[in-house]
């Protein structure tokens, strides 16, 4: 038995000297496995998004478009979901009553996926969504409870939206043929949005009260542009069955290691929806019926003391000048943007300050259309 410590020591020595990068060999079909996001909702519009898992080095989301998606009840009623592009399918609030229901998906490739029948759950209201400034940034927290002690298994998603600005403000635009005119559209103020891709859960079965206090959903790191002007988060709360919670808890552990639910997942993850012709095919997602409760908050940059931002996208931005003979060269050929005019001693415009387009045009990274919910 004395040889065992020697073997372990030798193995540790060899492992410490191995510095080659490790790429896990995860087998997955070329088109990826089906990912199903969303809940069947009896009080709000139901939204189901279908995508495919992607390789570890891929960044583009692979949407599952052109499918036929239907909700079926045990008594035989059916509700069709409409397709809206980018893998999104929706329906008005489902009149399910107390019936159990299931989801049927027939892909554009004529592959059928069918879920188990599941029971409906009623989510309690969200008490509050709060935030705290900590050493590593701003943490967003959720608080909720159920006076009837019947919820226990909570699930959240969120949608972030933030107002940001380009590094430089452009007051002019190039009209072509050597003409520079006053800019009509705002490319200085923009908004960007992002949906959660992780799994956010809470379980109160071991507590005396069915209450969640200060559950962290995310942390916005220091120097983040999200808090440079104004930030908003819309938190959506759902309720799970014990079986659904167990599934999402396993997936939560997997995503902490793999990255997000869009990445390849271990094949032993047991979903309640399956390929009817190949029950061994992994499917990512779990069908549940739950009313959704939501709450939105805003965080203004003025509420934060000395919040500095750093945007690597602007690291190469510099200012220069373009004189009258150079307008076409800068503003058409080189994709520069005129910012502000320069006048000579008698008041004539003789040049413009200018910079790279990505330094002054925020629409490259977002939209200049103010969201309907955004305060004026």
Secondary structure, DSSP 8 states (H G I E B T S, - for coil): -HHHHHHHHHHHHHHHT------------TT--EEEEEEB-SSS-EEEEEEE-B-TT--S-EE--S-EEEEEETTS-EEEEEE-STTEEEES----TT--EEEEEE-TT--EEEE--B-EE----EEEEEEEEETTEEEEEEEEE-TTS---EEEEEEEEEEEEE-SS---EEEEETTEEEE--S--SEEEEEEE--S-EEEE-TTSSSSEEEEEEEEEEETB-GGGSSEEEEEEEEEE--HHHHHHHHHHHHHHHHHSSTTB---TT---SEEETTBTTS--B----EE--EEEEEEEEGGGSTT--B--GGGTT---EEEEGGGHHIIIIIS-EEEEEEEE-TTS-EEEEEEEEHHHH-GGGTSB-S--TTS--
